[in-house]
Amino acid sequence: MNSVEDWAFILKNRVLRNGKAVINYHVYSSLWSSIKQEVTTVLDNSCWKVGSGCSIDLWTDSWCGNALAETLNIPPNVIIWLPLKVSDIIQNLQWHIPPYLANLFPILPNLVQQVVLPIEPLPDVLVWSGNDNGLLSLKDAYNFKRNHFPVLSWAKVIWCNDVPPSRSLLAWRIMLDKLPTDDKLMDRGCCLPSMCSLCKIHSETLFHLFFECDFSFGLWRWLATSLNLVLQFQSMEDIWSLCDRARNSFNQCFVCHLGNHTKALSSGTITDFSMLKAFMVTVHPPKPMSLKEIIWQPPPPQWIKCNTYGASNPVASACGGIFRNSNADFLCGFASKIDMASALCAELCGFMTAIEIAEARGWRNLWIESDSMLVVNAYKYSNLVSWSLTNRWFNCLKLVGSVNPSIGLFIVREVLA
């Protein structure tokens, strides 16, 4: 939708009306005939980044989450009597919701205020909500349309540089129950007598070969004694659940199996050291921990230093910062929870909050230290910033811009190690 390439510009002029409405008649185009059936899918998974608001329908377009008509349960016959465009509730580059709308829909101001407006007029942009840059690439389209299968927790253990490919392939077939054992061959119509080649007693099945056979049972009993564990298997998947419960011991057992052909590092425990020595494996000790003293340095006179930090995990994300002057006096601090599950977004929010606080307090010389190199690079290359943060980001850069800046900014990476 936002591509500036020649083919996209020509196609948009042929099949779109007013920049959004898709034609409902046929045109001779090899490109359009192949993508027109996906236009609805693209629009359903896109949203608007607000600029001037002139191109965005206030109630039916997605620009502050879901469409407001859906969120507020507004019927179509009511919408026609309400303001139509987002620009109708923007005055002087700020949100201005008429009192009667605030009375009709009490939660409307809270929904709207979550969207940051640019401090200078910018065009509205329709963005793909599935990635950070807002552009729908061929790779994104393929990943969106393809079938997504569950991630196998054991795949990375099997396929690694330290395991020969032939062994990886064998383990892969075992875990997927694709090994041509006698029972599998008989299921395919092969008539043959079945007997385990190890114990010469029972018929051959995959589970019997690896768990029930006396020979296999002896190997597992020996391994359990070596690892000082109790092993119980009901299926192949139980091997990996056991690895999760006793990860260190199994990792060392894995290193023992590879012998002296791996460069994997061992842990520093006596138990693992003894196990490796018992298997006559050369020990690759981990790198020793190095301690480095970090001393906070105050900023020059007349400057304010802010140390910012952001963190994210699957449960929550947050950012914070501390302001101090050249005498190392504590001036203020902040900490806030954010909705974006990304460490970079958390770091950027801490950076932007520091600038906004400095602007509100009238601090004109600001020194920001961050332990994230990505934040320093984003200050130089704005294309690293997610589209959902770009309005707020450019507003902050405008405050510290080269033309009549209101804040003089010096940003460095805080070296922690």
C-alpha positions as CSV (number, residue, x, y, z in Angstrom):
1,M,0.0,0.0,0.0
2,N,2.8,2.4,0.8
3,S,5.4,1.2,-1.7
4,V,7.1,3.9,-3.8
5,E,8.1,1.5,-6.5
6,D,6.8,2.2,-10.0
7,W,4.8,-1.0,-10.4
8,A,3.0,-0.4,-7.1
9,F,2.3,3.3,-7.9
10,I,0.7,2.3,-11.3
11,L,-1.3,-0.6,-9.8
12,K,-2.7,1.6,-7.0
13,N,-3.8,4.2,-9.5
14,R,-5.6,1.5,-11.5
15,V,-7.3,-0.5,-8.7
16,L,-7.7,1.9,-5.7
17,R,-10.1,4.8,-5.4
18,N,-9.4,7.6,-2.8
19,G,-6.4,5.6,-1.7
20,K,-8.5,2.9,0.0
21,A,-11.6,1.7,-1.8
22,V,-10.9,-1.3,-4.1
23,I,-12.6,-1.4,-7.5
24,N,-15.2,-4.1,-8.0
25,Y,-14.8,-4.6,-11.8
26,H,-12.2,-6.5,-13.8
27,V,-9.0,-4.9,-15.1
28,Y,-6.4,-6.6,-17.3
29,S,-3.4,-7.0,-15.0
30,S,-1.3,-10.1,-14.3
31,L,-0.3,-8.6,-10.9
32,W,-3.8,-7.6,-9.8
33,S,-5.4,-10.9,-10.8
34,S,-3.0,-12.8,-8.5
35,I,-3.3,-10.5,-5.4
36,K,-6.8,-9.1,-5.5
37,Q,-8.2,-12.1,-3.5
38,E,-5.8,-11.2,-0.7
39,V,-6.6,-7.5,-0.4
40,T,-9.2,-8.1,2.3
41,T,-6.8,-10.1,4.3
42,V,-4.1,-7.4,4.0
43,L,-6.5,-4.7,5.1
44,D,-7.8,-6.8,8.0
45,N,-4.3,-7.2,9.3
46,S,-3.2,-3.6,8.8
47,C,-3.8,-0.4,10.8
48,W,-3.3,3.3,10.4
49,K,-0.4,5.4,11.8
50,V,-2.0,8.8,12.5
51,G,-0.5,11.9,10.9
52,S,-2.9,14.6,9.9
53,G,-5.9,12.3,10.2
54,C,-7.5,13.4,6.9
55,S,-7.3,9.9,5.3
56,I,-8.6,7.9,8.3
57,D,-12.2,7.1,9.0
58,L,-12.8,7.9,12.6
59,W,-15.2,5.1,13.4
60,T,-14.6,2.3,10.9
61,D,-10.8,2.3,10.4
62,S,-8.3,0.6,12.8
63,W,-6.1,3.4,14.1
64,C,-6.2,3.0,18.0
65,G,-6.7,-0.7,18.3
66,N,-9.9,-2.1,16.9
67,A,-12.3,0.1,15.0
68,L,-14.1,2.5,17.4
69,A,-17.5,1.5,15.9
70,E,-16.8,-2.1,17.1
71,T,-15.3,-1.2,20.4
72,L,-18.1,1.3,21.3
73,N,-20.9,-0.7,19.7
74,I,-22.0,2.2,17.4
75,P,-24.6,1.2,14.8
76,P,-24.1,2.4,11.2
77,N,-27.2,4.6,11.3
78,V,-25.7,6.6,14.2
79,I,-22.2,7.0,12.6
80,I,-23.6,9.1,9.8
81,W,-24.5,11.9,12.3
82,L,-21.0,11.9,13.9
83,P,-17.7,13.4,12.8
84,L,-16.3,11.2,9.9
85,K,-12.6,11.7,9.9
86,V,-9.9,11.6,12.6
87,S,-8.9,15.1,11.5
88,D,-12.2,16.3,12.8
89,I,-11.1,15.7,16.4
90,I,-7.6,17.2,16.0
91,Q,-6.9,20.9,16.5
92,N,-3.5,22.6,16.5
93,L,-1.8,19.1,16.3
94,Q,-3.5,18.1,19.6
95,W,-6.5,15.9,20.4
96,H,-9.7,17.9,20.8
97,I,-12.8,15.8,21.4
98,P,-16.1,17.7,21.4
99,P,-17.9,17.6,24.8
100,Y,-20.9,15.9,23.3
101,L,-18.8,13.0,22.0
102,A,-17.2,12.7,25.4
103,N,-20.6,12.5,27.0
104,L,-21.9,10.0,24.5
105,F,-18.9,7.8,24.7
106,P,-17.1,8.2,28.1
107,I,-14.2,5.9,27.3
108,L,-13.5,7.6,24.0
109,P,-11.0,10.2,25.4
110,N,-8.9,7.4,27.1
111,L,-8.8,5.4,23.8
112,V,-7.8,8.4,21.8
113,Q,-5.1,9.7,24.2
114,Q,-3.2,6.4,23.8
115,V,-2.3,7.5,20.2
116,V,0.6,10.0,20.0
117,L,0.2,12.8,17.4
118,P,3.2,14.2,15.6
119,I,4.2,17.8,16.5
120,E,4.4,18.7,12.8
121,P,1.9,17.8,10.0
122,L,2.6,14.3,8.5
123,P,0.6,12.2,6.1
124,D,-1.4,9.2,7.4
125,V,0.2,5.9,6.7
126,L,-1.4,2.4,6.4
127,V,1.0,-0.1,8.0
128,W,1.2,-3.8,8.2
129,S,0.7,-4.7,11.9
130,G,2.7,-7.9,11.7
131,N,6.2,-6.5,11.9
132,D,8.1,-3.5,13.3
133,N,8.8,-1.6,10.1
134,G,5.1,-1.7,9.0
135,L,6.0,-2.9,5.5
136,L,4.5,-6.1,4.0
137,S,7.3,-8.0,2.3
138,L,7.1,-11.2,0.4
139,K,8.7,-13.0,3.4
140,D,6.1,-11.6,5.7
141,A,3.3,-12.6,3.4
142,Y,4.7,-16.2,3.1
143,N,5.1,-16.5,6.9
144,F,1.5,-15.2,7.4
145,K,-0.1,-17.6,4.9
146,R,1.9,-20.8,5.5
147,N,0.9,-23.5,8.0
148,H,2.5,-23.0,11.4
149,F,3.5,-26.2,13.1
150,P,4.5,-26.5,16.8
151,V,8.1,-25.9,17.6
152,L,9.9,-29.1,18.6
153,S,11.9,-28.5,21.7
154,W,14.4,-31.3,20.9
155,A,15.1,-30.3,17.3
156,K,18.0,-27.9,18.2
157,V,19.6,-30.6,20.4
158,I,19.6,-33.1,17.5
159,W,20.7,-30.8,14.7
160,C,23.9,-29.1,15.9
161,N,27.4,-28.9,14.6
162,D,28.8,-31.4,17.2
163,V,26.5,-34.3,16.0
164,P,27.3,-36.0,12.7
165,P,24.4,-35.6,10.2
166,S,23.9,-39.3,9.9
167,R,23.2,-39.5,13.7
168,S,21.0,-36.4,13.6
169,L,18.9,-38.0,10.8
170,L,18.6,-41.2,12.7
171,A,17.5,-39.4,15.9
172,W,15.0,-37.3,13.8
173,R,13.4,-40.4,12.3
174,I,13.2,-42.0,15.8
175,M,11.4,-39.0,17.3
176,L,9.0,-38.9,14.4
177,D,8.4,-42.7,14.6
178,K,9.6,-43.1,11.0
179,L,12.2,-45.8,11.5
180,P,11.5,-48.9,9.3
181,T,11.1,-51.4,12.1
182,D,9.3,-54.7,11.5
183,D,6.0,-53.5,12.8
184,K,6.1,-50.5,10.4
185,L,7.0,-52.8,7.5
186,M,4.1,-55.1,8.3
187,D,1.7,-52.1,8.4
188,R,2.8,-51.3,4.8
189,G,1.9,-54.9,3.6
190,C,5.2,-56.7,4.0
191,C,4.8,-60.3,5.3
192,L,7.8,-61.2,7.4
193,P,8.5,-62.8,10.8
194,S,9.3,-60.3,13.4
195,M,12.0,-60.8,16.1
196,C,14.1,-58.3,18.1
197,S,17.7,-58.6,16.9
198,L,19.0,-57.8,20.4
199,C,17.1,-60.0,22.8
200,K,15.9,-62.6,20.2
201,I,12.7,-63.0,22.2
202,H,10.1,-60.2,21.5
203,S,8.9,-58.8,18.2
204,E,10.6,-55.7,16.9
205,T,9.0,-52.3,17.5
206,L,10.5,-48.9,18.0
207,F,9.6,-48.6,21.6
208,H,10.8,-52.1,22.4
209,L,14.2,-51.6,20.7
210,F,15.0,-48.5,22.7
211,F,13.2,-49.1,26.1
212,E,11.8,-52.5,26.7
213,C,14.6,-54.8,25.4
214,D,16.9,-56.2,28.0
215,F,19.9,-54.8,26.2
216,S,18.5,-51.3,26.0
217,F,17.2,-51.6,29.6
218,G,20.8,-52.4,30.7
219,L,22.1,-49.3,29.0
220,W,19.5,-47.0,30.5
221,R,20.2,-48.5,34.0
222,W,23.9,-47.9,33.6
223,L,23.2,-44.3,32.5
224,A,20.8,-43.7,35.4
225,T,23.5,-45.0,37.8
226,S,26.1,-42.6,36.2
227,L,23.8,-39.6,36.5
228,N,22.3,-40.6,39.8
229,L,18.8,-40.3,38.4
230,V,15.6,-42.4,38.3
231,L,14.6,-42.9,34.6
232,Q,11.1,-43.8,33.6
233,F,9.9,-43.7,30.0
234,Q,6.5,-44.1,28.6
235,S,7.2,-42.5,25.2
236,M,10.0,-41.0,23.2
237,E,9.0,-37.5,24.3
238,D,9.8,-38.5,27.9
239,I,13.6,-38.4,27.1
240,W,13.4,-34.6,26.5
241,S,11.2,-33.9,29.5
242,L,13.8,-35.7,31.6
243,C,16.5,-33.6,29.9
244,D,14.6,-30.4,31.1
245,R,14.6,-31.7,34.7
246,A,18.2,-32.7,34.7
247,R,19.7,-30.4,32.1
248,N,23.2,-30.1,33.4
249,S,23.7,-33.9,33.8
250,F,22.4,-34.7,30.4
251,N,24.4,-31.9,28.8
252,Q,27.6,-33.4,30.3
253,C,26.4,-36.9,29.1
254,F,26.0,-35.4,25.7
255,V,29.5,-34.0,25.8
256,C,30.8,-37.4,26.9
257,H,29.0,-39.1,24.0
258,L,30.8,-36.7,21.5
259,G,34.1,-37.4,23.2
260,N,37.0,-35.3,22.2
261,H,35.5,-34.1,19.0
262,T,33.5,-31.3,20.4
263,K,34.5,-27.8,21.6
264,A,31.6,-27.5,23.9
265,L,32.4,-26.1,27.3
266,S,31.8,-28.0,30.5
267,S,30.3,-26.5,33.7
268,G,32.5,-25.8,36.8
269,T,30.9,-28.4,39.2
270,I,32.9,-31.3,40.7
271,T,30.2,-33.7,39.7
272,D,30.4,-32.9,36.0
273,F,34.2,-32.8,36.2
274,S,34.2,-36.3,37.6
275,M,31.8,-37.6,35.0
276,L,33.9,-36.2,32.1
277,K,37.0,-37.8,33.6
278,A,35.3,-41.1,34.0
279,F,34.5,-41.1,30.3
280,M,38.1,-40.0,29.5
281,V,36.9,-36.8,27.8
282,T,39.2,-33.8,27.6
283,V,37.7,-31.1,29.8
284,H,37.1,-27.6,28.2
285,P,36.5,-25.5,31.3
286,P,34.3,-22.4,31.1
287,K,35.9,-19.0,30.8
288,P,36.6,-17.5,34.2
289,M,34.4,-14.7,35.4
290,S,36.0,-11.3,35.1
291,L,35.0,-8.5,37.5
292,K,35.3,-5.0,36.3
293,E,34.6,-2.0,38.6
294,I,32.2,0.6,37.1
295,I,32.3,4.1,38.6
296,W,29.5,6.5,37.7
297,Q,31.0,9.7,36.4
298,P,29.0,13.0,36.9
299,P,28.2,15.2,33.9
300,P,29.9,18.5,33.3
301,P,28.6,21.6,35.1
302,Q,25.2,22.9,33.9
303,W,24.4,19.4,32.6
304,I,21.9,16.8,33.8
305,K,22.7,13.1,33.3
306,C,20.1,10.5,33.0
307,N,20.9,6.7,33.1
308,T,18.0,4.8,31.4
309,Y,17.2,1.2,31.3
310,G,14.6,-1.1,29.8
311,A,13.8,-4.8,30.2
312,S,11.3,-7.2,28.8
313,N,10.2,-10.8,29.3
314,P,7.1,-12.8,28.0
315,V,5.1,-11.5,31.0
316,A,5.8,-7.8,31.3
317,S,8.0,-5.0,30.0
318,A,9.1,-1.8,31.8
319,C,11.6,1.1,31.6
320,G,13.1,3.5,34.1
321,G,15.7,6.1,34.6
322,I,17.5,8.4,37.2
323,F,18.4,12.0,36.8
324,R,21.4,13.5,38.6
325,N,23.4,16.7,38.3
326,S,27.1,17.5,38.2
327,N,27.2,17.2,42.0
328,A,25.7,13.7,41.8
329,D,22.6,15.0,43.5
330,F,19.5,12.9,42.9
331,L,17.0,15.1,41.0
332,C,14.2,12.7,40.0
333,G,13.5,9.2,38.7
334,F,10.9,7.4,36.8
335,A,9.7,3.8,36.2
336,S,6.8,2.7,34.1
337,K,5.3,-0.4,32.7
338,I,4.7,-0.6,29.0
339,D,2.6,-2.8,26.8
340,M,5.2,-3.7,24.1
341,A,6.9,-7.1,24.6
342,S,10.3,-6.1,23.2
343,A,13.5,-5.2,24.9
344,L,14.3,-2.6,22.3
345,C,10.9,-0.9,22.7
346,A,11.4,-0.8,26.4
347,E,14.9,0.8,26.0
348,L,13.5,3.3,23.5
349,C,10.6,4.2,25.8
350,G,13.0,4.9,28.6
351,F,15.0,7.1,26.3
352,M,12.0,9.0,25.1
353,T,10.6,9.4,28.7
354,A,13.9,11.0,29.8
355,I,13.7,13.6,27.0
356,E,10.0,14.3,27.8
357,I,10.7,14.8,31.5
358,A,13.7,17.1,30.7
359,E,11.5,19.2,28.4
360,A,8.7,19.4,31.0
361,R,11.2,20.5,33.7
362,G,13.1,23.0,31.5
363,W,16.4,21.1,31.5
364,R,18.2,22.3,28.4
365,N,21.5,20.3,28.6
366,L,20.8,16.6,28.9
367,W,23.3,13.7,29.0
368,I,21.7,10.3,28.5
369,E,23.5,7.0,29.2
370,S,22.0,3.7,28.1
371,D,23.5,0.2,28.2
372,S,21.8,-0.6,24.8
373,M,23.8,-0.1,21.7
374,L,20.6,-0.4,19.7
375,V,19.3,2.8,21.3
376,V,22.4,4.7,20.3
377,N,22.1,3.3,16.7
378,A,18.4,4.2,16.7
379,Y,19.2,7.8,17.5
380,K,21.4,7.8,14.4
381,Y,19.2,5.6,12.2
382,S,15.5,6.1,12.8
383,N,14.5,3.2,10.6
384,L,15.3,0.9,13.5
385,V,12.4,2.2,15.5
386,S,9.1,0.3,15.4
387,W,6.3,2.0,13.5
388,S,4.1,2.1,16.6
389,L,6.7,4.4,18.3
390,T,7.7,6.6,15.3
391,N,5.4,9.5,16.1
392,R,6.7,9.8,19.7
393,W,10.2,9.1,18.6
394,F,10.2,11.9,16.0
395,N,8.6,14.3,18.5
396,C,11.6,13.6,20.8
397,L,14.1,14.1,18.0
398,K,12.4,17.3,17.1
399,L,13.1,18.6,20.7
400,V,16.8,17.8,20.3
401,G,17.0,18.6,16.6
402,S,19.7,20.9,15.0
403,V,17.2,23.6,14.1
404,N,16.3,25.7,17.2
405,P,16.5,22.8,19.6
406,S,14.9,23.1,23.0
407,I,17.2,20.5,24.5
408,G,20.9,19.9,23.9
409,L,21.4,16.1,24.0
410,F,24.5,14.0,24.4
411,I,23.9,10.3,24.3
412,V,26.5,7.6,24.9
413,R,26.4,3.8,25.6
414,E,27.0,2.9,29.2
415,V,29.6,0.2,29.3
416,L,28.9,-2.4,31.9
417,A,31.4,-5.1,31.1
